[in-house]
């Protein structure tokens, strides 16, 4: 859309002046087309490694969005239909429910590597989102309490996650011994690897969010909500948050590079 111009005699001019909304829509359309074409070139690159990384990024993006939609649908269905208990109770229950769902899905599709990896990754993300949702319910209940108590509950919840994952690991060890008698070692190893990767993804999501809560508490002086972006930040606080983001990104790059170096040397 655009606005028409008039000359000095009041007649219509042929000059086109785009509006602000038209400029935004045009830039969005051009950027979307450029993004799609970039993906097309990336997945059809002449070298194998760039194609592999491109497909991995696309797979990870799709799995995260699919996990978010599925998790919200399941949780809303449970919370809206089962109203005889508080919402926070069902949020905590979903934490254990999605963990056992992840284990059941990985065990069910142990003989199909593609479904095992795809569904195992999605279930691992949903387990992480359920942990975040459960902590959100606990934080909402303790909203009027001392914020140090909430941070202590945060560490306690991380400990509970560690205990749950440890118990699951011990149970898988016993199942692994029985599976090796009837299945190939390759399938059993892939199943174990996918279970561990799903648990690592979920713990990474939850622990990363808890750490960000603590960092924001130290900067803002109050514990922010898990959802939304509370206004009223000063310029100094915004700069400190930006420095923490940049520092976390640099720490991630350094730790990833160092880990790969150590793994290759061992």
Secondary structure, DSSP 8 states (H G I E B T S, - for coil): -EEEEE-TTS-EEEEEEE-HHHHHHHHHHHHHHHHHHHHHHHHT-SSHHHHHHHHHHHHHHHHHHHHHHHHHHHHHHHHHH-TTS-HHHHHHHHHHHHHHHHHHHHHHTTT-HHHHHHHHHHHHHHHHHHHHHHHHHHHHHTTTS-HHHHHHHHHHHHHHHHHHHHHHHHHHHHHHHHHTTTS-HHHHHHHHHHHHHHHHHHHHHHHHHHHHHHHHHHHHSS---SSS--S---HHHHHHHHHHHHHHHHHHHHHHHHHHHHHHH-
